[in-house]
Amino acid sequence: MQDLSRSDFFSADGVWTCLRLADGLAQPDVPIPQGECASLVVQQGQVRWVGPQGGVPAEWAAGPRHAGGGRLVTPGLVDCHTHLVYGGQRANEFAMRLAGATYEEVARAGGGIVSSVKATREASEDELFAQALPRLQALLDEGVCAIEIKSGYGLALAHERKQLRVARRLGEALGVTVRTTFLGAHALPPEYAGTTQGSQDYTDLVCQEMLPALAAEGLVDAVDVFCERIAFTLAETEQVFQAAQALGLPVKLHAEQLSDMGGAALAARYGALSCDHIEHLSAEGIAAMQAAGTVAVLLPGAYYTLRDTQLPPIQALRDAGVPLAVSTDHNPGTSPALSLLLMANMACTLFRLTVPEALAGITTHAARALGLQESHGLIAAGRPANFVLWSVQEPAELAYWFGHRPAHTIVRQGRVVKGGA
């Protein structure tokens, strides 16, 4: 675990020199001539000025110097869709599927989400924290500076609370921006299965008891639902959205992953931050998202693990000007991914994103998908100092390599937490 009181983690305050700004991911105060190095000024943990190295204002020029060595600099990465806190793991299911087991056979053997719910309920808060800590550390070591963590494996008030409390603890312990999302409507818990009213009764519990209690405790930044034939109906999803709206909480949606339920259009009507997965997204859904400013979050890890063949409608989303974000969707069942850079590669190779699209997808647009567009995902004056210096020759390398971690220096929340310039 990173201890932010360690002496080798030092303030990023000062003038950062000899940097190459990634195109489109910075907002200079003064235009930078072609071929000239850039500088950043950081004071009290915030970026104060961005511009050409020779133009640092006199008021900042006397500060400490950090030599960037000509390295590429981008905003800190943002992982905008994860299920990082859960008990156990499901590698056995992966092996069973490879050996020919069907989804139903895995479920009969006690697998699937029920397995994760059981393990999460059985684990203490401290145990969940200890299990999630190295997962988060792996993402941070790669340059992640903000992350979303969902609940959804407790499916009961005490256990959803436990997941969200762990998510908050992780952010405090590792000095990273964590946005918590309540996903109580992720699946039907075992105790509600098998009855005609089970799904509606559980939805009522989510809306009338769980969400209000957790929101009152300050544990919820946003609300999500898995809207799908095997999960929650459109009507149940809207019920959850109405409960979130009444509490002043933004919504997002697991939408159109396995079929077109019309969830994206519904989410857009509620001003959703994002619609995620969206392999079966319709033209109507795209138009609604564009009008609402809703971000499309692409999750190539799940697409790959599930061996899906239905591609998200990337070109139609491009044509409509819908922002495209990319995330790990880290979860134990369908995307046990711990590399956001690998997801950028997969978004390019599987979904045919361009390199600039992929890099914006793990920075600027990912921040917007979390409602963090004013503080993360862009290097600009007035924002917290969250940026990464990369040992690469060109930006394309960030999406080109896989299995390689080229982050040389990571500045997170105004502290140098890896390397040094």
N, C-alpha and C positions, 0 to 999 in steps of 0.2 A: 504494500500500500504506500502511496506517496504521502509523506508527511510534509505539509506545506510550511512547517516551521524549520525544515532542514536548512542548514547554512548554504548548501550548494544550490538551493532554489533562491534566486535573487531577483530584485526588482528589475523590470524591463525599462525603467525610466532612463531617458537619455536620447541621443541621436543615433539612429540606426542608419548606417551608410552603406553604399555600394550594393544596392539591391536591384533586382529586376522584377518589376510588378507584372503579375499575370494580367493579360488583357481582359478588360471587362469586370475584373474583380476588385478594383480599387477606384477611388474617386479623388484624384489629386486636387490639391488647392491651387496649384500652379501647373500648367501643362509641362510634360517632360519631353524634351526634344528627343527625336529618334537616336538611339544609341547611347544616350546619357544615363548614368546610374541614377537611381532614385534614393531618397532618404525618407525616413519616418521619424517623427518626434513623438516620444511617449513621456507624459508627465502625470504623476499620481495615478498610474494604471490606465490612463486613457491616451488614445492617439490624439495628438493636438495639431499635427500638420503633416501633409503628404505632398511631396514635390521633388523637383530635381535636386541632386546632391549639392550643386553649387548655389542653390537659392534658399538655404535654410535661414529663416529669419534670425536676426541678431539676438533677439530675446531668448532664443532656444540654443543658439550655437555654442554656448559655453558649457552645456551639460555633458555628462558622461558620454563616451563614444562606444558604439558596438559595431564592429566591422562585419558587414554581411558577406564579404568575399565574393561578390558577384552572384550570389545565389538567388534563385527564383523565390518570390514571396507571394503567398496567397492568404486569404482569410483562414482562420481556423476552420476545420471541417465540422459539419453539422450532420449528425445521424438522427433523422427526423421520424423514425418509426422503429421502435424496438420493444420486445417483451423480455427485457434483460433479467428481471427478477422472477425466479421460479425454483421449485425444488426438483432435484434429480436431473436426469437426462433421458433421452430416448434413442440411444444408439442401437439398442436391441431391435427396435422397430425398423430401423434402417436396414439392419442385417436380414430381418424377416422378409421385408419387401424384396430385397435382392435375391432371396432364396425362393421367391415366387408367391409369398403370402399376399392375399387380397386385403383391401382396407377392412372388410368385415372380419376377416380372420385375425387381423391385428387387434381390432376392437374386442373381439371375443376373448383374446388372450390378456385383456386388461390394458391394452395400449391406447393410443390416441390421446386426446386432450384429457380424458378421465385420469390417465396415468399421471399427467402433470398436476392436475388438481389434487389428487391424492397426496402426491409427494410435497406439494406446496402447503397443503393443510397440515401435514404432519411435521413440517419443519418449523423451528422457532424463528423469531425475527433475526436473532444473531446468526443462526445457521444460514438463513437466506442471504444475509449480508455477506457472510464469508464465501458463499458460493458465487454470488454476483460480482464480488470485488475483482477477481482476476479477469473476468469477462470485460468489465468496464475498463480495467487497466490496459488490456490489449488494444482496445479502441483508442484510448487516450494516447498511447505510445505511438500511434500512427498519425496523430494530429487532430483528433476530434476535440473540439472545445465546447460543444453544446450537444445535448442528446435528449431525446424523448424516451421515457420509460413508462410502459403501460402496466396496469394491473390486468386482471382477467383470468388468473389461474387459481384464485381463491373462491370466487363465486359464492361467497357468504360475507357478511359485513366484517366480521373479525379478521378474516383471511385477506380480503381485499385491502382492509386497513393496513394489515401487516406488510403487504407488498408495497403499498404507497409510502409507508413510513421508511421502509428500507431504501426506496428510491431517493427520498429526501436525504437520508443519512449518507448515501453514496455521494451525492453532490457536495455535501458539506465536508466529507472526509477527504475527497480528492480535489476539491477546489474547481469544480466544473459546473457549468450551467445545466441543470436537469429540469426538464419540463415533465410533469407527471400527468398521465392521462388515465382516467377511470374507464375501464373496459369491462364493467360488470356484465354487460350484455355481450359476452364473448361466446358462450355456449350454455346450454341448459345443464345445470348441476345434476348429479345423479339422483338426488333426493326429489327432484321435480320431474324426472323422466317417467314416461310410461302412463301419464294421465292426460285426459283430454284438455284439462285446464292448466296443465303444468307450465306451459310456456307463458301464458298470460299471467298466471299467478306470480311467476318469477319476475316477469317484466314489471309488474306492480311493485314488487319488493325492491327492485333496482331503483325505480323512480320515486317511490314514496318513503323509503327508509334508508337504503344504502347511500344513494347519491346525496341527499340532504345532509346526512350525518357526516360523511367524509368531506363534503364541501365546507361544512361548519368548522371542521378541524383544520382547514387550510391545506388539505392534502391533494386537491384537485385543481389542475390548471386547464384541463380540457376534458371532453367526454367523447368516447368512441363507441361504436356498435359494429358487430359483424352482421351485416345484412345479407342473408343468403338463404337458399332453400334448406340447407342443413343447419341453419342458425336462427336468425330472427327475421320476422316478416317486415314488410314495408310499414305496416300499421304499428307494429311494436317499436320499430326504429323511430318513427315519428313521435311516439309517446315518450321515448327517452330524450329525444331532441327537445320536446316541449318542456320536460322537467329541467333540462340543462339551461334552456333559455330563461326559465323562470328564476334560476339562480345566477343568471348573468355569466354563464360559462360558455366558451366557444365549443363548437362541435367539429368532428371529423368522422370519416367513415371508411371501414373496410368495404369497398364497393365493387360490384361487378367482377369479382375474382373468378367465379365458377359459372356464372350465368348473368344475364342482364335482368336485374330485379328493379331497375329504375331508381336505385338508391342514390346514384350520383346527382340526379336532378332534384331529388328530395333534399339531399344534403345542401345543395347549392341554394335552395329556397331558404334554408336556415343560415346562410352565409358561412358555410363550412370552411375551415382553414384548408382542409385537404380532403381528397378522395384517393384512397390507396389501393393498389393492385390494378384494378380497372382493365383487365384483359378483355372483358366483354362490354366495354363502354360503348354506348350508342351515340349517334350524332346528336340526339336530343340532350343526352347527358353532357356532351362536350359543350354544346351551346350554353347550357345552364351554368356550367362551371366557368366558362369564359365571362359570362355576364356578372357572375358573383365574385370573380377574382379568386376562385378556388384553385389551389395547386394540385396538380396530378403527381402523386408519389409512385414512382416505379420501383418494384421490388424484385429484381432479377434473381435473387437467391432462392426465393420461393418458387419462381417459375422454373428454375433449373432443377431444384430438388424434386419437384412434382412431375418433372418431364413434360411440362405443359407444351402445347403446340399452338395455342391461341395467343398471338402477339397483341399487346396493347396497340391501339390505333395511333401510333406515334406521329405519322404525317398529318393526320387530321387534327391532332392536338397542336402540332406546330402551326398549321395553317390558321387555326383559331387563336393563336397567341396565348395558349394556356401554359403557364410556367411548369416545367418538368423538374421534379426533384427525384433524387435517387437515395435509397436507404438500404441498410442491411436486413431489416425485418428480423433481427436476431430473435429466434425462438427455438425451443428444443425439438419441435416436430417437423417443420418444413423449411427452416432456414437457419441452421446452426452456424451462422457466418459471423466472424469476428474481424473482418477487414472491410472498411468502407471503400478503400482503393480498389479492392477486388470487385466490389459491386459496381464501381465506375467502369472497370474493364468489361464486366458482364453486360452492363447497360449499352456499351458500345458494340460489343460483339454479338449479343443476342438481340438487342432492340434497335441497333443501328443508330444510336446517338452519335453525334459528332463529339470531338474532344471538348470544345468550348461548352457544349450542352451538358456533358457529363460533369465538368468541373463546376459549372454554375449549379448543377443538380445536387452537388454535395456541399455547396456553400450557400450562395445567395438564395436560391429557390427553396432549399431545405430549411433555411432560417425562416423564410416566409411561411412555410408549412407549419411552423411552430409559433407563429405570431412574434418572432424575434427579429423581424426585418429591420428594426431601428437600432439594434445592438450587435447583431452577428451577421456573418455571411458576406461582408464587404469591408474593405480597409478604407476608412474615411475618418476625418477629424470629428471628434466628439463622441466616438464609440469606444467601448472598452477595448483594451489591447489584447486581442485574440488573433494571432497570426502564426504562420509556419514558414520557416526557411527550408528550402528543399535542395538537396544535392543532386540536381538534374540539369541537363543542358537546355531542355525545352519542356513546356507544359504538357505536351503529349505523353511524356514519360510517366506522368502520374496515373494515366489510364492504360498505358502500354504494358508496364511490368506487372506481374503478379507473383506473390511470394517475396516481394522486395519491399523494404520499408525505408524510403529515402529521406524521411524527415530528419534534418540536421539539427534544427533549433525549433522548439515549440514555446510560444509565449501564450499563456492562458491566464485570463483574469489579471493581466498586468504583471505576471511573474514568469520568469524563465524557468520552465519545468523540465526541459530537456536540452542538453547541449548548451551552447553559448556562442555569441558572436563577438 
